[in-house]
């Protein structure tokens, strides 16, 4: 999940991994177009945080999709300018 949500223009996305795995965090608009890649690398177990800067994006709803091994989770991000 991210904090704060809604955000303007920056937020921190957190994820906790139980085991080491390749992690990809992508941000998509509501049409499914990828607007940012926050993380795409192998990570050790534990808590990881990455900052998302939405300065160049318009206000609206975005989807943050995390893929770690076989696990996939999506969360809604709300950018308000």
Phi and psi in degrees as a GROMACS rama.xvg file:
@    title "Ramachandran Plot"
@    xaxis  label "Phi"
@    yaxis  label "Psi"
@TYPE xy
-116.34  157.472  UNK-2
-143.641  131.323  UNK-3
-79.4638  161.947  UNK-4
-146.342  111.255  UNK-5
-69.8114  161.082  UNK-6
-134.053  161.222  UNK-7
-159.442  113.269  UNK-8
-97.5778  2.05734  UNK-9
-119.403  148.755  UNK-10
-145.261  161.368  UNK-11
-112.878  125.413  UNK-12
-100.969  128.053  UNK-13
-114.626  147.019  UNK-14
-146.845  144.31  UNK-15
-115.66  125.72  UNK-16
-107.584  128.426  UNK-17
-77.987  -27.2963  UNK-18
-138.455  159.371  UNK-19
-64.2813  137.493  UNK-20
-165.161  166.422  UNK-21
-76.7596  129.133  UNK-22
-120.591  134.258  UNK-23
-127.396  124.899  UNK-24
-115.285  114.507  UNK-25
-119.622  148.751  UNK-26
-114.778  132.132  UNK-27
-126.922  148.285  UNK-28
-81.9031  178.245  UNK-29
-69.993  -12.9665  UNK-30
-89.972  -0.73312  UNK-31
89.5367  6.94086  UNK-32
-82.5302  133.095  UNK-33
-73.9674  125.097  UNK-34
-107.831  -16.3161  UNK-35
-163.324  149.39  UNK-36
-117.566  114.5  UNK-37
-87.6573  -30.6145  UNK-38
-155.379  136.001  UNK-39
-155.757  74.2083  UNK-40
-161.513  168.611  UNK-41
-77.3041  131.826  UNK-42
-127.088  146.716  UNK-43
-76.8515  164.743  UNK-44
-61.7599  151.712  UNK-45
125.244  -170.806  UNK-46
-88.2559  132.237  UNK-47
-129.283  140.357  UNK-48
-130.765  142.429  UNK-49
-140.164  141.625  UNK-50
-89.4576  138.274  UNK-51
-114.264  123.74  UNK-52
-106.683  112.961  UNK-53
-98.5332  22.9992  UNK-54
-55.689  -40.668  UNK-55
-87.407  0.407633  UNK-56
-101.932  157.449  UNK-57
-84.6471  161.973  UNK-58
-59.4239  145.295  UNK-59
153.622  -169.205  UNK-60
-98.5192  134.154  UNK-61
-128.979  154.062  UNK-62
-112.857  127.376  UNK-63
-102.043  120.293  UNK-64
-114.506  121.634  UNK-65
-106.708  130.409  UNK-66
-122.124  124.331  UNK-67
-137.037  102.966  UNK-68
64.4404  -124.427  UNK-69
-89.7528  -4.46032  UNK-70
-88.9213  133.668  UNK-71
-133.585  133.223  UNK-72
-141.421  141.664  UNK-73
-124.541  140.717  UNK-74
-132.812  150.964  UNK-75
-91.1337  135.291  UNK-76
-115.628  137.587  UNK-77
-118.688  111.881  UNK-78
-98.2044  122.187  UNK-79
-123.531  119.327  UNK-80
